[in-house]
Amino acid sequence: MFLISFIFSESEYYDNRIVSQIEIEGNKKTKDFILLREIHHPLNGPVDKALIERDRNRLENLGIFSFVSWELVPTKSGTFILRYKVHESLQSTPPTVFPIYNESKGWSLGALWLFNNFQGRNQLLALSGSIGGEDTYGVNFQDPWLLNDRISFSINIKKNLYENRFLNCEVEFNSKKIGLGKWISNEIKTGISCAFESKNFIAEKENVLYKYFDSYLNLKYDNRNIIWNPNKGILFSSSLRYLVGYDSKNFQTLIWDQSLSYFVKLNNLQNSVFALNGVFKKTFGYRSIFFQDYLGGSNSIRGWRIPDPKIYESEPFRFGHDYFHTSMEYRYELIPKFITPAGIESGLSIVLFTDAGFIAKSGYSKHILFGSGFGIRIPFPILGVLRLDYGLGVLNYKIKSGTFHFGIGHKF
């Protein structure tokens, strides 16, 4: 009874009260306008706590703050000051050398000079390179709000040299890409990009070189509350990629990708989230073994190892151009995100998962792969989440493999 009375009195206390001022605290580097453009609560309008919370989520989704909170401070005139408090996460790194592990390419020694929130404008500038399992260098620049009408811009130049483990050849990949995006509303975003790319497959007996123009179109609906770790909302993405070859190999390929993710907080289980995802890919036109996909690893059917030449020969049902796979996860936040004395966010979540799907050269396959297991998630600056999973791969009700997977970010 006391709780009901308290909730009623608190709601009544804010009724018809006006927000006369909006303040921001804690943004030592970030420009004020970067935050203010995400705050939709009207000035000199009545207090709307639901809108305030949505504004808080938008600030956290910028990806440059470890924590965002808000408070209403009463004034002598009877109005309120709406005050947002932010804690900026790691903004940049000095030129740094560190080991890198990629599940499909192995260990490399990487170098990175990163400017997150570049110039305090939520821009990203990264200079990167590596040697070892993957030899790379690249430059990446992103501005999520280049113009006042929420038009984003990106440019990426990179060169990679790595081993295709199942075709037993080296791949030299070059790309020069430019992209634009546009938020149509708070939930709908479109994106386009154009790139000149080449892939040179270097084997013992011959080289196969592809040069092509890559055009990409994406439509996305996203009403998740927190992007890096949602507990409610839907993310739907549909994209078309059109590849046109030139020079030595003339070809045309159209790739249609779709993904749907759903997140819901389980009210009867504190700090628990149920997450569901489905991914579909269909290829039209030219197909080549050099552009085929596979199932297995941290981003498709967990519990199945990354393929090698032996698996390529013995398990052909894991390779193809068309696929569908789905995932279910139960996520439990054991230690909520916190900031360490070094200023780095951390925490711990436990995940139970089940994956299932198939892949085919074209159309449908009768071989349905399953994978189930458990994992942990650790929040980390810039990357969002560090992920470690262990899964068992199942086919025809028999366990075929078991393996660990390491990844960055949630699977979906």
LONU-94465 format. One line per 10 residues: number of its first residue (from 1); their letters; for each residue x negated, y, z of C-alpha. Coordinates in Angstrom, 1 decimal. Each point is the difference from the previous one (the first is absolute). Layout:
NUM) A) X/Y/Z | ...
! end
This chain:
1) MFLISFIFSE) 0.0/0.0/0.0 | -2.9/2.3/0.9 | -1.7/-0.7/-3.4 | 3.2/0.7/-1.9 | 0.4/3.3/1.8 | -3.6/0.9/-0.6 | 0.3/-0.7/-3.7 | 3.2/2.1/-0.2 | -1.5/2.9/1.9 | -3.1/0.0/-2.0
11) SEYYDNRIVS) 1.9/0.0/-3.3 | 2.3/2.7/1.4 | -3.1/2.0/1.1 | -1.2/0.3/-3.7 | 3.5/0.6/-1.5 | 0.1/3.3/-1.9 | -3.5/0.9/1.1 | -2.2/1.7/-2.6 | -3.6/-0.7/-1.1 | -1.4/3.5/-0.2
21) QIEIEGNKKT) -3.7/-1.0/-0.5 | -2.0/-3.0/-1.4 | -3.5/-0.5/1.3 | -2.8/-2.4/-0.8 | -2.8/-1.1/2.3 | -3.1/-2.2/-0.5 | -0.7/0.6/-3.7 | -3.6/1.1/0.3 | -0.8/-0.6/-3.7 | 3.3/-0.4/-1.8
31) KDFILLREIH) 1.6/3.1/-1.4 | 3.3/1.1/1.6 | 1.8/-0.1/-3.3 | -0.8/-3.7/-0.5 | 2.1/-0.7/3.1 | 2.7/2.7/-0.5 | 1.0/-1.3/-3.4 | 0.9/-3.3/1.6 | 2.2/1.5/2.6 | 3.5/0.4/-1.2
41) HPLNGPVDKA) 1.7/1.1/3.2 | 1.4/3.5/-0.6 | -1.3/2.9/1.9 | 2.8/1.9/1.9 | 2.2/-3.1/-0.4 | 1.5/-2.3/2.6 | -2.1/-2.8/1.6 | 0.2/-3.2/-2.1 | -2.0/-2.7/1.8 | 0.6/-2.5/-2.8
51) LIERDRNRLE) -1.5/2.4/-2.5 | -2.9/0.8/2.3 | -0.8/-3.7/0.3 | 0.0/-0.4/-3.8 | -2.3/3.0/-0.3 | -2.3/-1.6/2.5 | -0.1/-3.2/-2.1 | -0.9/2.1/-3.1 | -2.9/1.5/1.8 | -1.3/-3.4/1.1
61) NLGIFSFVSW) 0.4/-1.3/-3.5 | -2.5/2.6/-1.3 | -2.6/-2.5/1.2 | -2.3/2.5/1.6 | 1.3/0.0/3.6 | -0.5/-2.7/2.7 | 3.0/1.2/1.9 | 2.9/2.4/-0.5 | 2.5/1.1/2.7 | 2.4/2.8/0.6
71) ELVPTKSGTF) 1.7/1.9/2.8 | 2.6/2.7/0.4 | -1.1/2.9/2.2 | 2.8/2.3/1.4 | -0.5/3.8/-0.2 | 1.4/2.7/2.2 | 2.5/1.0/-2.7 | 1.6/-3.5/0.1 | -1.5/-1.2/-3.3 | -2.6/-2.7/-0.5
81) ILRYKVHESL) -3.5/-0.2/-1.4 | -0.5/-3.2/-2.0 | -3.6/-1.0/0.5 | -1.7/-2.8/-1.9 | -3.2/-1.4/1.5 | -2.5/-1.9/-2.3 | -3.2/-1.8/0.6 | -2.2/-0.1/-3.1 | -1.5/-3.4/-0.9 | -3.4/-0.5/-1.5
91) QSTPPTVFPI) -0.3/2.5/-2.8 | -3.3/-0.8/-1.7 | -3.0/-2.2/0.2 | -3.6/0.9/-0.6 | -1.8/-1.9/-2.7 | 0.3/-3.5/1.5 | -1.4/-3.5/-1.0 | 1.9/-3.0/1.4 | 0.9/-3.6/-0.9 | 3.2/-0.6/-2.0
101) YNESKGWSLG) 1.9/-3.3/-0.3 | 2.5/-0.6/-2.9 | 1.8/-3.3/0.1 | -0.4/-0.6/-3.8 | -3.5/1.5/-0.4 | -1.8/-0.8/3.2 | -2.4/2.3/1.9 | -1.5/3.2/-1.2 | -2.0/2.9/1.4 | 2.1/3.1/-0.5
111) ALWLFNNFQG) -0.7/3.7/0.2 | 2.7/2.6/0.6 | 0.3/3.7/0.3 | 3.6/0.7/0.8 | 1.9/3.3/0.5 | 3.5/-0.8/1.3 | 2.1/3.2/0.3 | -2.5/1.8/-2.2 | 0.0/3.8/0.6 | 2.8/-0.6/2.6
121) RNQLLALSGS) 2.4/-0.4/-2.9 | 0.8/-3.7/0.3 | -2.2/-0.7/-3.1 | -2.2/-3.1/-0.3 | -3.5/0.1/-1.5 | -2.0/-3.2/0.1 | -3.4/-0.9/-1.5 | -0.7/-3.7/0.3 | -2.3/-2.8/-1.2 | -1.0/-3.5/0.9
131) IGGEDTYGVN) -2.5/-2.8/-0.9 | 0.3/-3.7/0.6 | 3.1/-2.0/-0.6 | 1.3/3.1/-1.9 | -2.1/2.6/-1.5 | 2.0/3.3/-0.2 | -0.1/3.7/-0.2 | 2.9/2.4/-0.2 | 1.5/3.4/0.7 | 3.5/0.4/1.2
141) FQDPWLLNDR) 2.0/3.2/0.6 | 3.7/0.2/1.1 | 2.2/3.0/0.7 | 3.6/-1.1/1.1 | 1.4/3.5/-0.5 | -1.9/1.8/-2.7 | 2.9/2.5/-0.7 | 2.8/1.3/2.2 | 2.5/-2.2/-1.6 | -1.6/-3.2/1.4
151) ISFSINIKKN) -2.0/-1.0/-3.0 | -3.0/-2.3/0.8 | -3.2/-0.4/-1.9 | -2.8/-2.6/0.0 | -3.1/-0.8/-2.0 | -2.1/-3.1/0.3 | -3.3/-1.0/-1.7 | -1.5/-3.3/0.9 | -2.2/-2.8/-1.2 | 0.0/-3.6/1.4
161) LYENRFLNCE) -2.1/-3.0/-0.6 | 1.2/-3.2/1.7 | 0.4/-3.7/-0.4 | 3.2/-1.6/-1.2 | -0.2/-3.0/2.3 | 2.4/-2.3/-1.8 | -1.1/0.8/-3.6 | -3.7/-0.2/1.1 | -1.0/3.2/-1.8 | -0.9/3.6/0.9
171) VEFNSKKIGL) 2.4/2.8/-0.6 | -1.1/3.6/-0.8 | 2.9/2.4/0.4 | 0.0/3.7/-0.9 | 2.9/2.3/0.6 | 0.7/3.7/-0.4 | 3.5/0.8/1.3 | 2.2/3.1/0.6 | 3.4/0.0/1.7 | 2.9/2.2/0.8
181) GKWISNEIKT) 2.9/-0.6/2.4 | 3.2/1.8/0.9 | 2.3/-0.3/3.0 | 3.6/0.3/-1.4 | 1.4/-0.1/3.6 | -1.2/-1.0/3.4 | 0.4/-3.6/-0.9 | -0.6/-0.2/-3.8 | -3.4/0.4/-1.6 | -1.2/-0.4/-3.6
191) GISCAFESKN) -3.5/-0.5/-1.2 | -1.9/-0.2/-3.3 | -3.6/-0.7/-0.8 | -2.2/-0.4/-3.1 | -3.3/-1.7/-0.1 | -2.7/-1.1/-2.4 | -1.4/-3.3/1.2 | -2.2/-2.9/-1.1 | -0.7/-3.5/1.3 | -3.0/-1.9/-1.1
201) FIAEKENVLY) 0.1/-3.7/1.0 | -3.6/-1.2/0.0 | -0.4/-3.8/-0.2 | -3.1/-2.2/-0.7 | 0.9/-0.7/-3.6 | 2.0/3.2/-1.1 | 1.3/3.4/1.0 | 3.6/1.0/-0.4 | 0.6/3.7/-0.1 | 3.4/1.7/0.4
211) KYFDSYLNLK) 0.4/3.8/-0.5 | 3.5/1.3/0.6 | 2.2/3.0/0.8 | 2.0/-0.5/3.2 | 3.2/2.0/0.5 | 2.0/-0.5/3.2 | 3.5/1.1/1.1 | 1.3/-0.5/3.6 | 3.3/0.7/1.7 | 0.2/-0.4/3.8
221) YDNRNIIWNP) 2.7/0.3/2.6 | -1.4/0.2/3.5 | 2.0/0.8/3.2 | -2.3/-1.7/2.5 | -0.4/1.9/3.2 | -3.8/-0.5/0.5 | -1.9/-1.0/-3.1 | -3.0/-1.6/1.6 | 2.1/-2.1/2.4 | 3.7/0.2/-0.7
231) NKGILFSSSL) 2.7/-1.4/2.3 | 3.0/1.0/-2.2 | 0.7/0.9/-3.6 | -0.3/-1.3/-3.6 | -2.8/0.3/-2.5 | 0.8/-0.7/-3.7 | -2.5/0.4/-2.8 | 0.4/-0.7/-3.7 | -2.8/0.6/-2.5 | -1.0/-0.5/-3.6
241) RYLVGYDSKN) -3.6/-0.3/-1.2 | -0.7/0.1/-3.8 | -3.4/-1.1/-1.2 | -1.1/0.8/-3.6 | -3.4/-1.5/-1.1 | -2.3/1.7/-2.5 | -3.4/-0.5/-1.6 | -0.9/-3.8/-0.1 | 3.3/-1.3/1.4 | 3.4/1.5/-1.0
251) FQTLIWDQSL) 2.8/-1.1/2.3 | 3.1/1.2/1.7 | 1.2/-1.1/3.5 | 2.9/1.2/2.0 | 0.1/-0.9/3.7 | 3.1/0.5/2.2 | -0.5/0.0/3.7 | 2.7/0.2/2.7 | -0.2/-0.1/3.8 | 2.6/0.3/2.8
261) SYFVKLNNLQ) -0.8/0.2/3.7 | 2.4/0.2/2.9 | -0.8/0.8/3.6 | 2.3/-0.1/3.1 | -0.7/0.4/3.7 | 1.3/-2.9/2.1 | 1.9/1.8/2.8 | 0.2/-3.1/2.3 | -3.8/-0.4/-0.2 | -2.1/3.0/1.1
271) NSVFALNGVF) -2.8/1.1/-2.4 | 1.1/-2.6/-2.6 | 0.6/0.5/-3.7 | 1.3/-2.4/-2.7 | -1.4/0.7/-3.5 | 0.9/-1.5/-3.3 | -1.6/0.4/-3.4 | 0.4/-1.3/-3.6 | -2.3/0.6/-2.9 | 0.7/-0.7/-3.7
281) KKTFGYRSIF) -2.2/0.3/-3.1 | 0.7/-0.6/-3.6 | -2.4/0.3/-3.0 | 1.0/0.7/-3.6 | -2.2/-0.2/-3.0 | -3.6/-0.9/-0.1 | -1.2/-2.4/2.7 | -3.6/-1.2/0.7 | -1.6/-2.2/2.6 | -2.2/3.0/0.8
291) FQDYLGGSNS) 3.0/2.0/1.2 | 1.8/-2.7/1.9 | 0.9/0.1/3.7 | -0.1/-2.6/2.7 | 1.8/-0.9/3.2 | -1.9/-0.2/3.3 | -1.9/2.5/2.2 | 1.1/2.7/2.3 | 2.4/1.8/-2.4 | 2.1/-2.8/-1.5
301) IRGWRIPDPK) 0.5/-3.5/1.6 | -2.1/-0.1/3.2 | -1.5/-3.4/1.0 | -1.3/-0.6/-3.5 | -3.6/0.6/-0.6 | -1.4/2.4/-2.7 | -0.5/-2.2/-3.0 | -3.3/-1.1/-1.4 | -0.8/-2.0/-3.2 | 0.8/-3.3/1.7
311) IYESEPFRFG) 3.5/1.3/1.1 | 0.5/1.5/-3.5 | -0.3/-3.5/-1.5 | 1.8/-2.0/2.7 | 2.9/2.4/0.8 | 1.1/1.7/-3.2 | 3.4/0.7/1.5 | -1.6/2.9/2.0 | -0.8/2.0/-3.1 | 2.0/2.0/-2.6
321) HDYFHTSMEY) 1.5/3.3/-1.1 | 3.5/-0.1/1.5 | 0.7/-0.4/3.7 | 2.5/0.4/2.8 | -0.9/-0.2/3.7 | 1.7/1.0/3.2 | -1.2/0.5/3.6 | 1.7/0.1/3.4 | -1.8/1.4/3.1 | 0.8/0.4/3.7
331) RYELIPKFIT) -2.2/2.8/1.3 | -0.4/0.6/3.8 | -1.9/3.0/1.3 | -2.0/-1.4/2.9 | -2.1/3.2/0.7 | 1.6/3.2/-1.4 | -2.4/2.3/-2.0 | -2.2/2.1/2.2 | -3.1/2.2/-0.4 | -3.3/-1.3/1.3
341) PAGIESGLSI) -2.5/2.3/1.8 | -1.9/0.2/-3.3 | 3.1/1.5/-1.6 | 0.9/-3.0/-2.1 | 3.5/-1.5/0.0 | 0.4/-3.6/1.0 | 2.6/-2.5/1.2 | 1.1/-3.6/-0.7 | 2.9/-1.7/-1.6 | 0.7/-3.7/-0.5
351) VLFTDAGFIA) 1.7/-1.3/-3.2 | 1.7/-3.3/-0.9 | 0.4/-0.4/-3.8 | 1.4/-2.3/-2.7 | -0.7/0.5/-3.7 | 1.4/-1.9/-3.0 | -0.2/0.4/-3.8 | -1.0/-1.3/-3.4 | -2.1/1.2/-3.0 | 0.2/-1.2/-3.6
361) KSGYSKHILF) -1.6/0.6/-3.4 | 3.4/1.2/-1.0 | 3.4/-0.2/1.7 | 0.5/-2.4/2.9 | -2.0/-2.7/1.7 | 1.3/-3.0/1.9 | -3.0/0.2/2.4 | 1.2/2.1/3.0 | -2.9/1.0/2.3 | 0.6/0.7/3.7
371) GSGFGIRIPF) -2.2/1.5/2.7 | 0.6/0.5/3.7 | -2.1/1.2/2.9 | -0.8/2.8/2.4 | -2.2/3.1/0.1 | -1.0/3.2/1.8 | 0.2/3.7/-1.1 | -2.3/2.7/1.4 | 0.7/3.7/-0.8 | -3.1/1.7/-1.5
381) PILGVLRLDY) -0.6/3.6/-1.2 | 0.4/0.7/-3.7 | 0.5/-3.7/-0.8 | 3.3/-0.2/1.9 | -0.2/-3.7/1.2 | -2.7/-2.7/0.1 | 1.6/-3.4/-0.6 | -1.2/-3.5/0.9 | 2.2/-3.0/-0.8 | -0.2/-3.8/0.2
391) GLGVLNYKIK) 2.3/-2.0/-2.1 | 0.8/-3.6/-1.2 | 0.7/-0.5/-3.7 | 2.9/-2.5/-0.7 | 1.1/-1.7/-3.2 | 2.6/-2.7/-0.3 | 0.3/-0.1/3.8 | -3.7/-0.8/0.4 | -2.7/2.3/1.5 | -2.5/0.6/-2.8
401) SGTFHFGIGH) -2.4/2.5/1.6 | -0.6/2.3/3.0 | -2.0/3.2/0.0 | -0.6/3.4/1.5 | 0.8/3.2/-1.9 | -1.3/3.5/0.6 | 1.7/3.1/-1.4 | 0.5/3.7/0.3 | 3.5/1.3/0.6 | 3.2/-2.1/0.4
411) KF) 0.7/-2.5/-2.7 | 3.1/2.0/-0.7
! end
